[in-house]
């Protein structure tokens, strides 16, 4: 399974951006996207920005990740052998 995550560009140095991925900062290559700028949201996969996103798309994706994480936490609260 492949996973791409949204992030906000904090700074750019030539073809590399520092991106905030929900509280984690990572250097990301910008070779695959055009018109990226500081403050833009990008979808990041294996260290590359693969597409630009609107702030609304990024917010929705972060909300889905939060919902998924909450479901995993609830699943982990069950007693061993109770089917959860």
Secondary structure as GFF3:
##gff-version 3
##sequence-region A 1 84
A	DSSP	beta_strand	5	13	.	.	.	ID=ss1
A	DSSP	beta_strand	16	20	.	.	.	ID=ss2
A	DSSP	beta_strand	25	29	.	.	.	ID=ss3
A	DSSP	beta_strand	41	45	.	.	.	ID=ss4
A	DSSP	beta_strand	48	53	.	.	.	ID=ss5
A	DSSP	alpha_helix	55	76	.	.	.	ID=ss6
###
